[in-house]
Amino acid sequence: MPHSPWYLVEHMRRAQRDIIDFIQNPDYREMNWPRDYWPTAEADTNTWNQSTERFFADRKELTQMVGDDSIDLFAPIAHAPDYTIFREIIIMANHHSYHTGQLLYLKRALEG
């Protein structure tokens, strides 16, 4: 794995976007693991900024979904009745917490 915080943030962004697409898109198509979930090149400043902006925009979309009283988080997803939005949010929270720990570890290692 490259020693770059962007590498992890971009992976988190892609996974988060995939969860949003799964929740919202009746024509959802599964991404290819691991190719579609991990970046293949390092980032420059512009790429880092785009990744973080998109990550936070998607996170805002998820938090708005959770805060929307008209959405039943425990109801089956219409096009995926074995799943709920609540389940998908918990998966995302667990995923992000794991990689946030890796980011902190990487920060400490790079600071030396």
MMTF fields as JSON, N, C-alpha, C and O atoms, coordinates in Angstrom:
{
  "mmtfVersion": "1.0.0",
  "mmtfProducer": "UNKNOWN",
  "numBonds": 447,
  "numAtoms": 448,
  "numGroups": 112,
  "numChains": 1,
  "numModels": 1,
  "chainsPerModel": [1],
  "groupsPerChain": [112],
  "chainIdList": ["A"],
  "bondAtomList": [4, 2, 8, 6, 12, 10, 16, 14, 20, 18, 24, 22, 28, 26, 32, 30, 36, 34, 40, 38, 44, 42, 48, 46, 52, 50, 56, 54, 60, 58, 64, 62, 68, 66, 72, 70, 76, 74, 80, 78, 84, 82, 88, 86, 92, 90, 96, 94, 100, 98, 104, 102, 108, 106, 112, 110, 116, 114, 120, 118, 124, 122, 128, 126, 132, 130, 136, 134, 140, 138, 144, 142, 148, 146, 152, 150, 156, 154, 160, 158, 164, 162, 168, 166, 172, 170, 176, 174, 180, 178, 184, 182, 188, 186, 192, 190, 196, 194, 200, 198, 204, 202, 208, 206, 212, 210, 216, 214, 220, 218, 224, 222, 228, 226, 232, 230, 236, 234, 240, 238, 244, 242, 248, 246, 252, 250, 256, 254, 260, 258, 264, 262, 268, 266, 272, 270, 276, 274, 280, 278, 284, 282, 288, 286, 292, 290, 296, 294, 300, 298, 304, 302, 308, 306, 312, 310, 316, 314, 320, 318, 324, 322, 328, 326, 332, 330, 336, 334, 340, 338, 344, 342, 348, 346, 352, 350, 356, 354, 360, 358, 364, 362, 368, 366, 372, 370, 376, 374, 380, 378, 384, 382, 388, 386, 392, 390, 396, 394, 400, 398, 404, 402, 408, 406, 412, 410, 416, 414, 420, 418, 424, 422, 428, 426, 432, 430, 436, 434, 440, 438, 444, 442],
  "bondOrderList": [1, 1, 1, 1, 1, 1, 1, 1, 1, 1, 1, 1, 1, 1, 1, 1, 1, 1, 1, 1, 1, 1, 1, 1, 1, 1, 1, 1, 1, 1, 1, 1, 1, 1, 1, 1, 1, 1, 1, 1, 1, 1, 1, 1, 1, 1, 1, 1, 1, 1, 1, 1, 1, 1, 1, 1, 1, 1, 1, 1, 1, 1, 1, 1, 1, 1, 1, 1, 1, 1, 1, 1, 1, 1, 1, 1, 1, 1, 1, 1, 1, 1, 1, 1, 1, 1, 1, 1, 1, 1, 1, 1, 1, 1, 1, 1, 1, 1, 1, 1, 1, 1, 1, 1, 1, 1, 1, 1, 1, 1, 1],
  "groupList": [{"groupName": "MET", "atomNameList": ["N", "CA", "C", "O"], "elementList": ["N", "C", "C", "O"], "formalChargeList": [0, 0, 0, 0], "bondAtomList": [1, 0, 2, 1, 3, 2], "bondOrderList": [1, 1, 2], "singleLetterCode": "M", "chemCompType": "L-PEPTIDE LINKING"}, {"groupName": "PRO", "atomNameList": ["N", "CA", "C", "O"], "elementList": ["N", "C", "C", "O"], "formalChargeList": [0, 0, 0, 0], "bondAtomList": [1, 0, 2, 1, 3, 2], "bondOrderList": [1, 1, 2], "singleLetterCode": "P", "chemCompType": "L-PEPTIDE LINKING"}, {"groupName": "HIS", "atomNameList": ["N", "CA", "C", "O"], "elementList": ["N", "C", "C", "O"], "formalChargeList": [0, 0, 0, 0], "bondAtomList": [1, 0, 2, 1, 3, 2], "bondOrderList": [1, 1, 2], "singleLetterCode": "H", "chemCompType": "L-PEPTIDE LINKING"}, {"groupName": "SER", "atomNameList": ["N", "CA", "C", "O"], "elementList": ["N", "C", "C", "O"], "formalChargeList": [0, 0, 0, 0], "bondAtomList": [1, 0, 2, 1, 3, 2], "bondOrderList": [1, 1, 2], "singleLetterCode": "S", "chemCompType": "L-PEPTIDE LINKING"}, {"groupName": "TRP", "atomNameList": ["N", "CA", "C", "O"], "elementList": ["N", "C", "C", "O"], "formalChargeList": [0, 0, 0, 0], "bondAtomList": [1, 0, 2, 1, 3, 2], "bondOrderList": [1, 1, 2], "singleLetterCode": "W", "chemCompType": "L-PEPTIDE LINKING"}, {"groupName": "TYR", "atomNameList": ["N", "CA", "C", "O"], "elementList": ["N", "C", "C", "O"], "formalChargeList": [0, 0, 0, 0], "bondAtomList": [1, 0, 2, 1, 3, 2], "bondOrderList": [1, 1, 2], "singleLetterCode": "Y", "chemCompType": "L-PEPTIDE LINKING"}, {"groupName": "LEU", "atomNameList": ["N", "CA", "C", "O"], "elementList": ["N", "C", "C", "O"], "formalChargeList": [0, 0, 0, 0], "bondAtomList": [1, 0, 2, 1, 3, 2], "bondOrderList": [1, 1, 2], "singleLetterCode": "L", "chemCompType": "L-PEPTIDE LINKING"}, {"groupName": "VAL", "atomNameList": ["N", "CA", "C", "O"], "elementList": ["N", "C", "C", "O"], "formalChargeList": [0, 0, 0, 0], "bondAtomList": [1, 0, 2, 1, 3, 2], "bondOrderList": [1, 1, 2], "singleLetterCode": "V", "chemCompType": "L-PEPTIDE LINKING"}, {"groupName": "GLU", "atomNameList": ["N", "CA", "C", "O"], "elementList": ["N", "C", "C", "O"], "formalChargeList": [0, 0, 0, 0], "bondAtomList": [1, 0, 2, 1, 3, 2], "bondOrderList": [1, 1, 2], "singleLetterCode": "E", "chemCompType": "L-PEPTIDE LINKING"}, {"groupName": "ARG", "atomNameList": ["N", "CA", "C", "O"], "elementList": ["N", "C", "C", "O"], "formalChargeList": [0, 0, 0, 0], "bondAtomList": [1, 0, 2, 1, 3, 2], "bondOrderList": [1, 1, 2], "singleLetterCode": "R", "chemCompType": "L-PEPTIDE LINKING"}, {"groupName": "ALA", "atomNameList": ["N", "CA", "C", "O"], "elementList": ["N", "C", "C", "O"], "formalChargeList": [0, 0, 0, 0], "bondAtomList": [1, 0, 2, 1, 3, 2], "bondOrderList": [1, 1, 2], "singleLetterCode": "A", "chemCompType": "L-PEPTIDE LINKING"}, {"groupName": "GLN", "atomNameList": ["N", "CA", "C", "O"], "elementList": ["N", "C", "C", "O"], "formalChargeList": [0, 0, 0, 0], "bondAtomList": [1, 0, 2, 1, 3, 2], "bondOrderList": [1, 1, 2], "singleLetterCode": "Q", "chemCompType": "L-PEPTIDE LINKING"}, {"groupName": "ASP", "atomNameList": ["N", "CA", "C", "O"], "elementList": ["N", "C", "C", "O"], "formalChargeList": [0, 0, 0, 0], "bondAtomList": [1, 0, 2, 1, 3, 2], "bondOrderList": [1, 1, 2], "singleLetterCode": "D", "chemCompType": "L-PEPTIDE LINKING"}, {"groupName": "ILE", "atomNameList": ["N", "CA", "C", "O"], "elementList": ["N", "C", "C", "O"], "formalChargeList": [0, 0, 0, 0], "bondAtomList": [1, 0, 2, 1, 3, 2], "bondOrderList": [1, 1, 2], "singleLetterCode": "I", "chemCompType": "L-PEPTIDE LINKING"}, {"groupName": "PHE", "atomNameList": ["N", "CA", "C", "O"], "elementList": ["N", "C", "C", "O"], "formalChargeList": [0, 0, 0, 0], "bondAtomList": [1, 0, 2, 1, 3, 2], "bondOrderList": [1, 1, 2], "singleLetterCode": "F", "chemCompType": "L-PEPTIDE LINKING"}, {"groupName": "ASN", "atomNameList": ["N", "CA", "C", "O"], "elementList": ["N", "C", "C", "O"], "formalChargeList": [0, 0, 0, 0], "bondAtomList": [1, 0, 2, 1, 3, 2], "bondOrderList": [1, 1, 2], "singleLetterCode": "N", "chemCompType": "L-PEPTIDE LINKING"}, {"groupName": "THR", "atomNameList": ["N", "CA", "C", "O"], "elementList": ["N", "C", "C", "O"], "formalChargeList": [0, 0, 0, 0], "bondAtomList": [1, 0, 2, 1, 3, 2], "bondOrderList": [1, 1, 2], "singleLetterCode": "T", "chemCompType": "L-PEPTIDE LINKING"}, {"groupName": "LYS", "atomNameList": ["N", "CA", "C", "O"], "elementList": ["N", "C", "C", "O"], "formalChargeList": [0, 0, 0, 0], "bondAtomList": [1, 0, 2, 1, 3, 2], "bondOrderList": [1, 1, 2], "singleLetterCode": "K", "chemCompType": "L-PEPTIDE LINKING"}, {"groupName": "GLY", "atomNameList": ["N", "CA", "C", "O"], "elementList": ["N", "C", "C", "O"], "formalChargeList": [0, 0, 0, 0], "bondAtomList": [1, 0, 2, 1, 3, 2], "bondOrderList": [1, 1, 2], "singleLetterCode": "G", "chemCompType": "PEPTIDE LINKING"}],
  "groupTypeList": [0, 1, 2, 3, 1, 4, 5, 6, 7, 8, 2, 0, 9, 9, 10, 11, 9, 12, 13, 13, 12, 14, 13, 11, 15, 1, 12, 5, 9, 8, 0, 15, 4, 1, 9, 12, 5, 4, 1, 16, 10, 8, 10, 12, 16, 15, 16, 4, 15, 11, 3, 16, 8, 9, 14, 14, 10, 12, 9, 17, 8, 6, 16, 11, 0, 7, 18, 12, 12, 3, 13, 12, 6, 14, 10, 1, 13, 10, 2, 10, 1, 12, 5, 16, 13, 14, 9, 8, 13, 13, 13, 0, 10, 15, 2, 2, 3, 5, 2, 16, 18, 11, 6, 6, 5, 6, 17, 9, 10, 6, 8, 18],
  "groupIdList": [1, 2, 3, 4, 5, 6, 7, 8, 9, 10, 11, 12, 13, 14, 15, 16, 17, 18, 19, 20, 21, 22, 23, 24, 25, 26, 27, 28, 29, 30, 31, 32, 33, 34, 35, 36, 37, 38, 39, 40, 41, 42, 43, 44, 45, 46, 47, 48, 49, 50, 51, 52, 53, 54, 55, 56, 57, 58, 59, 60, 61, 62, 63, 64, 65, 66, 67, 68, 69, 70, 71, 72, 73, 74, 75, 76, 77, 78, 79, 80, 81, 82, 83, 84, 85, 86, 87, 88, 89, 90, 91, 92, 93, 94, 95, 96, 97, 98, 99, 100, 101, 102, 103, 104, 105, 106, 107, 108, 109, 110, 111, 112],
  "secStructList": [7, 7, 1, 7, 2, 2, 2, 2, 2, 2, 2, 2, 2, 2, 2, 2, 2, 2, 2, 2, 2, 2, 2, 2, 7, 6, 6, 7, 7, 7, 7, 7, 6, 6, 6, 6, 6, 1, 7, 1, 1, 7, 7, 7, 2, 2, 2, 2, 2, 2, 2, 2, 2, 2, 2, 2, 2, 2, 2, 2, 2, 2, 2, 2, 2, 2, 2, 7, 6, 6, 1, 7, 6, 6, 1, 3, 3, 6, 6, 3, 3, 3, 3, 3, 2, 2, 2, 2, 2, 2, 2, 2, 2, 2, 2, 2, 2, 2, 2, 2, 2, 2, 2, 2, 2, 2, 2, 2, 2, 2, 2, 7],
  "xCoordList": [0.851, 0.0, 0.888, 1.82, 0.624, 1.395, 1.254, 0.217, 2.287, 2.284, 1.714, 2.434, 0.434, -0.221, -1.58, -2.387, -1.842, -3.183, -4.252, -5.363, -3.917, -4.89, -5.36, -6.54, -4.454, -4.782, -5.933, -6.875, -5.859, -6.923, -8.187, -9.294, -8.027, -9.199, -9.94, -11.171, -9.214, -9.854, -10.573, -11.66, -9.973, -10.645, -11.935, -12.973, -11.869, -13.053, -14.13, -15.313, -13.718, -14.67, -15.363, -16.581, -14.591, -15.17, -16.151, -17.224, -15.782, -16.668, -17.941, -19.037, -17.79, -18.947, -19.885, -21.103, -19.322, -20.14, -20.866, -22.018, -20.189, -20.792, -22.001, -23.027, -21.886, -23.013, -24.179, -25.326, -23.899, -24.961, -25.635, -26.861, -24.829, -25.397, -26.246, -27.32, -25.777, -26.527, -27.886, -28.904, -27.889, -29.133, -30.102, -31.297, -29.614, -30.482, -30.789, -31.802, -29.967, -30.084, -30.71, -30.074, -31.931, -32.55, -31.802, -31.959, -30.992, -30.194, -28.736, -27.846, -28.501, -27.151, -26.416, -26.966, -25.155, -24.267, -23.069, -22.436, -22.781, -21.669, -20.353, -20.106, -19.523, -18.207, -17.294, -17.586, -16.198, -15.235, -14.253, -13.605, -14.153, -13.203, -11.93, -12.002, -10.79, -10.492, -10.295, -10.159, -10.282, -9.904, -10.659, -10.046, -11.978, -12.771, -12.762, -13.213, -12.26, -12.295, -10.989, -10.964, -9.91, -8.599, -7.989, -8.043, -7.412, -6.749, -5.47, -4.884, -5.06, -3.861, -2.679, -1.575, -2.886, -1.801, -1.802, -2.787, -0.711, -0.616, -1.316, -1.6, -1.577, -2.338, -1.464, -0.483, -1.845, -1.261, -2.229, -3.255, -1.913, -2.739, -4.161, -5.117, -4.304, -5.631, -6.46, -7.638, -5.853, -6.553, -6.951, -8.062, -6.042, -6.347, -7.561, -8.483, -7.558, -8.673, -9.985, -11.02, -9.956, -11.165, -11.681, -12.883, -10.785, -11.194, -11.838, -12.891, -11.209, -11.755, -13.07, -13.994, -13.171, -14.434, -15.563, -16.67, -15.285, -16.304, -16.645, -17.808, -15.637, -15.879, -16.843, -17.824, -16.56, -17.406, -18.785, -19.766, -18.879, -20.194, -21.028, -22.218, -20.41, -21.133, -21.497, -22.583, -20.592, -20.898, -22.081, -22.938, -22.129, -23.262, -24.555, -25.591, -24.496, -25.677, -26.154, -27.355, -25.229, -25.599, -26.191, -27.188, -25.59, -26.107, -27.476, -28.321, -27.703, -29.034, -30.062, -31.201, -29.653, -30.534, -30.923, -32.091, -29.942, -30.197, -31.099, -31.95, -30.923, -31.708, -33.079, -33.859, -33.386, -34.658, -35.736, -35.727, -36.657, -37.709, -38.653, -39.385, -38.651, -39.533, -38.939, -39.615, -37.684, -37.02, -37.006, -36.504, -37.555, -37.524, -36.221, -36.084, -35.283, -33.964, -34.004, -33.085, -35.069, -35.167, -36.027, -36.15, -36.612, -37.423, -36.497, -35.401, -36.925, -36.112, -35.933, -36.848, -34.763, -34.51, -35.33, -35.271, -36.085, -37.055, -36.441, -37.03, -35.281, -34.659, -33.692, -33.088, -33.553, -32.686, -33.336, -32.84, -34.431, -35.259, -34.585, -35.129, -33.43, -32.717, -31.852, -31.185, -31.859, -30.995, -31.816, -32.891, -31.277, -31.894, -30.859, -29.655, -31.348, -30.432, -29.624, -28.432, -30.266, -29.558, -28.347, -27.254, -28.547, -27.445, -26.313, -25.144, -26.65, -25.634, -24.876, -23.665, -25.588, -24.938, -23.97, -22.864, -24.38, -23.506, -22.264, -21.155, -22.446, -21.297, -20.335, -19.123, -20.877, -20.032, -19.32, -18.138, -20.02, -19.399, -18.261, -17.192, -18.482, -17.423, -16.239, -15.086, -16.527, -15.477, -14.651, -13.421, -15.341, -14.633, -13.838, -12.736, -14.361, -13.618, -12.331, -11.291, -12.395, -11.205, -10.134, -8.979, -10.522, -9.541, -9.113, -8.007, -9.954, -9.528, -8.39, -7.434, -8.491, -7.392, -6.119, -5.034, -6.244, -5.073, -4.486, -3.266, -5.352, -4.867, -4.081, -3.037, -4.583, -3.868, -2.528, -1.524, -2.514, -1.264, -0.276, 0.902, -0.754, 0.094, 0.625, 1.795, -0.209, 0.218, 1.383, 2.39, 1.227, 2.286, 3.57, 4.668, 3.428, 4.594, 5.312, 6.542, 4.566, 5.183, 5.81, 6.753, 5.278, 5.854, 7.149, 7.978, 7.311, 8.522, 9.076, 10.151],
  "yCoordList": [-1.189, 0.0, 1.242, 1.328, 2.181, 3.424, 4.147, 4.059, 4.847, 5.578, 6.971, 7.968, 7.023, 8.29, 8.327, 7.414, 9.377, 9.507, 9.558, 9.067, 10.155, 10.245, 8.867, 8.679, 7.909, 6.556, 6.002, 5.426, 6.173, 5.7, 6.548, 6.011, 7.856, 8.735, 8.452, 8.412, 8.258, 7.968, 6.619, 6.473, 5.645, 4.355, 4.53, 3.973, 5.292, 5.546, 6.255, 5.932, 7.209, 7.938, 7.005, 7.06, 6.161, 5.24, 4.262, 3.992, 3.745, 2.816, 3.526, 2.973, 4.742, 5.526, 5.817, 5.695, 6.199, 6.47, 5.198, 5.251, 4.075, 2.806, 2.501, 2.029, 2.765, 2.545, 3.458, 3.014, 4.712, 5.642, 5.142, 5.131, 4.735, 4.218, 2.98, 2.83, 2.099, 0.89, 1.239, 0.641, 2.206, 2.609, 3.244, 2.949, 4.097, 4.94, 4.408, 4.79, 3.564, 3.217, 1.831, 0.824, 1.766, 0.463, -0.363, -1.582, 0.299, -0.394, -0.557, -0.698, -0.537, -0.641, -1.857, -2.953, -1.619, -2.695, -2.715, -1.69, -3.884, -4.047, -3.631, -3.933, -2.939, -2.561, -3.787, -4.744, -3.75, -4.848, -4.683, -3.645, -5.714, -5.713, -6.414, -7.457, -5.86, -4.602, -3.418, -2.278, -3.694, -2.677, -1.357, -0.289, -1.422, -0.194, 0.527, 1.668, -0.123, 0.464, 1.121, 1.882, 0.834, 1.362, 2.13, 1.67, 3.289, 4.052, 3.341, 2.556, 3.627, 2.975, 3.925, 3.489, 5.194, 6.171, 7.11, 7.208, 7.773, 8.761, 10.061, 10.286, 10.887, 12.108, 13.344, 13.382, 14.343, 15.668, 16.472, 15.949, 17.713, 18.553, 18.695, 18.647, 18.867, 19.011, 17.744, 17.817, 16.601, 15.326, 15.124, 14.681, 15.451, 15.367, 16.241, 15.797, 17.468, 18.381, 17.853, 17.924, 17.33, 16.765, 15.582, 15.467, 14.709, 13.531, 13.928, 13.406, 14.846, 15.225, 15.977, 15.77, 16.848, 17.561, 16.589, 16.721, 15.622, 14.631, 13.731, 13.378, 13.356, 12.541, 13.254, 12.665, 14.533, 15.273, 15.573, 15.612, 15.786, 15.988, 14.711, 14.768, 13.574, 12.302, 12.01, 11.506, 12.326, 12.128, 12.983, 12.541, 14.217, 15.097, 14.486, 14.545, 13.904, 13.251, 12.11, 11.952, 11.325, 10.234, 10.761, 10.227, 11.794, 12.322, 12.96, 12.893, 13.578, 14.125, 13.005, 13.14, 11.916, 10.76, 10.24, 9.946, 10.131, 9.646, 10.618, 10.189, 11.901, 12.908, 13.179, 13.932, 12.587, 12.818, 11.934, 10.715, 12.557, 11.802, 11.076, 10.183, 11.436, 10.759, 9.431, 8.66, 9.176, 7.934, 6.955, 7.269, 5.772, 4.706, 3.934, 3.143, 4.172, 3.557, 2.04, 1.343, 1.532, 0.102, -0.658, -1.88, 0.066, -0.581, -1.226, -0.724, -2.322, -2.916, -1.917, -1.161, -1.925, -1.113, -1.726, -2.936, -0.915, -1.409, -2.386, -3.427, -2.064, -2.909, -3.945, -4.728, -3.94, -4.906, -5.253, -4.845, -5.996, -6.189, -6.919, -6.929, -7.523, -8.159, -7.159, -7.532, -5.895, -4.87, -3.662, -3.399, -2.923, -1.678, -0.555, -0.804, 0.666, 1.813, 1.808, 2.117, 1.459, 1.405, 0.472, 0.818, -0.691, -1.647, -1.03, -1.164, -0.364, 0.222, 1.347, 1.491, 2.133, 3.205, 2.612, 3.123, 1.542, 0.896, 0.318, 0.438, -0.296, -0.805, 0.33, 0.185, 1.463, 2.6, 3.15, 3.486, 3.243, 3.744, 2.822, 3.297, 1.52, 0.569, 0.675, 0.672, 0.769, 0.891, 2.153, 2.113, 3.266, 4.532, 4.523, 5.071, 3.922, 3.913, 3.101, 3.491, 1.992, 1.172, 1.976, 2.022, 2.6, 3.328, 4.642, 5.12, 5.225, 6.404, 6.015, 6.772, 4.844, 4.337, 4.177, 4.517, 3.663, 3.539, 4.905, 5.067, 5.884, 7.235, 7.806, 8.431, 7.591, 8.081, 7.377, 8.011, 6.07, 5.317, 5.829, 6.027, 6.042, 6.544, 7.927, 8.216, 8.777, 10.125, 10.044, 10.735, 9.19, 9.042, 8.493, 8.951, 7.524, 6.919, 7.93, 7.958, 8.75, 9.722, 10.893, 11.517, 11.185, 12.257, 11.811, 12.632, 10.527, 9.913, 9.849, 9.278],
  "zCoordList": [0.0, 0.0, 0.0, 0.8, -0.862, -0.855, 0.488, 1.145, 0.877, 2.144, 1.933, 1.993, 1.69, 1.401, 2.075, 1.898, 2.848, 3.419, 2.334, 2.531, 1.185, 0.102, -0.341, -0.637, -0.389, -0.819, 0.021, -0.522, 1.336, 2.231, 2.094, 2.048, 2.03, 1.906, 0.601, 0.585, -0.471, -1.757, -1.708, -2.266, -1.046, -0.871, -0.06, -0.418, 1.015, 1.839, 1.015, 1.121, 0.205, -0.637, -1.619, -1.787, -2.257, -3.238, -2.575, -3.115, -1.423, -0.717, -0.261, -0.357, 0.229, 0.672, -0.496, -0.365, -1.626, -2.815, -3.268, -3.701, -3.163, -3.533, -2.643, -3.134, -1.356, -0.439, -0.814, -0.839, -1.101, -1.506, -2.779, -2.881, -3.737, -4.986, -4.725, -5.309, -3.86, -3.539, -2.928, -3.275, -2.025, -1.361, -2.361, -2.329, -3.232, -4.046, -5.443, -6.03, -5.972, -7.383, -7.582, -7.272, -8.088, -8.342, -9.391, -9.451, -10.213, -11.233, -10.805, -11.644, -9.485, -8.936, -9.5, -9.608, -9.853, -10.285, -9.347, -9.092, -8.851, -7.921, -8.578, -9.745, -7.818, -8.311, -8.236, -7.52, -8.975, -8.965, -7.814, -7.677, -6.993, -5.869, -6.339, -6.987, -6.023, -5.338, -6.28, -5.836, -7.579, -8.567, -8.417, -8.424, -8.282, -8.268, -6.922, -6.826, -5.9, -4.559, -4.132, -3.164, -4.844, -4.468, -5.633, -6.774, -5.361, -6.425, -6.873, -6.127, -8.082, -8.621, -8.754, -9.081, -8.51, -8.654, -7.447, -6.716, -7.264, -6.194, -6.607, -7.784, -5.633, -5.885, -5.783, -5.04, -6.543, -6.364, -5.497, -5.063, -5.252, -4.382, -4.911, -4.137, -6.203, -6.803, -6.607, -6.258, -6.829, -6.658, -5.201, -4.913, -4.282, -2.844, -2.52, -1.836, -3.007, -2.73, -3.304, -2.642, -4.515, -5.119, -4.312, -4.075, -3.893, -3.116, -1.798, -1.43, -1.093, 0.217, 0.059, 0.845, -0.944, -1.172, -1.496, -0.974, -2.348, -2.718, -1.535, -1.34, -0.741, 0.447, 1.391, 1.844, 1.688, 2.624, 2.044, 2.788, 0.739, 0.113, 0.221, 0.531, -0.032, 0.1, 1.549, 1.834, 2.457, 3.882, 4.293, 5.058, 3.782, 4.073, 3.54, 4.203, 2.353, 1.782, 2.686, 2.904, 3.204, 4.116, 5.424, 5.91, 5.989, 7.255, 7.065, 7.959, 5.906, 5.625, 5.5, 5.947, 4.897, 4.774, 6.162, 6.42, 7.04, 8.404, 9.167, 9.946, 8.951, 9.651, 9.063, 9.645, 7.935, 7.263, 7.884, 7.713, 8.602, 9.292, 8.341, 8.768, 7.08, 6.127, 5.631, 4.95, 5.974, 5.551, 6.711, 7.791, 6.488, 7.489, 7.3, 6.367, 8.187, 8.071, 8.232, 7.804, 8.847, 9.127, 8.117, 8.191, 7.187, 6.153, 5.125, 4.879, 4.529, 3.461, 2.314, 1.988, 1.719, 0.536, -0.595, -0.814, -1.307, -2.29, -3.296, -3.584, -3.824, -4.847, -4.257, -4.991, -2.922, -2.229, -0.891, 0.159, -0.917, 0.28, 1.446, 2.55, 1.232, 2.34, 3.111, 4.077, 2.691, 3.277, 3.701, 3.162, 4.694, 5.135, 5.034, 4.974, 5.016, 5.023, 6.314, 6.303, 7.424, 8.698, 8.609, 9.056, 8.038, 7.885, 7.073, 7.434, 5.992, 5.129, 5.846, 5.675, 6.641, 7.41, 8.436, 8.613, 9.107, 10.091, 9.405, 9.926, 8.26, 7.504, 7.19, 7.347, 6.743, 6.395, 7.632, 7.564, 8.746, 9.977, 10.416, 10.799, 10.362, 10.732, 9.785, 10.215, 8.512, 7.503, 7.737, 7.733, 7.939, 8.152, 9.447, 9.488, 10.499, 11.762, 11.62, 12.151, 10.915, 10.689, 9.945, 10.368, 8.847, 8.039, 8.696, 8.441, 9.522, 10.285, 11.225, 11.392, 11.834, 12.664, 11.854, 12.324, 10.643, 9.778, 9.428, 9.384, 9.181, 8.882, 10.062, 9.874, 11.271, 12.452, 12.619, 12.946, 12.395, 12.467, 11.417, 11.714, 10.199, 9.12, 9.45, 9.199, 10.004, 10.407, 11.39, 11.239, 12.396, 13.397, 12.762, 13.078, 11.878, 11.233, 10.344, 10.311, 9.629, 8.733, 9.479, 8.993, 10.665, 11.468, 12.119, 12.511, 12.228, 12.595, 13.897, 14.083]
}
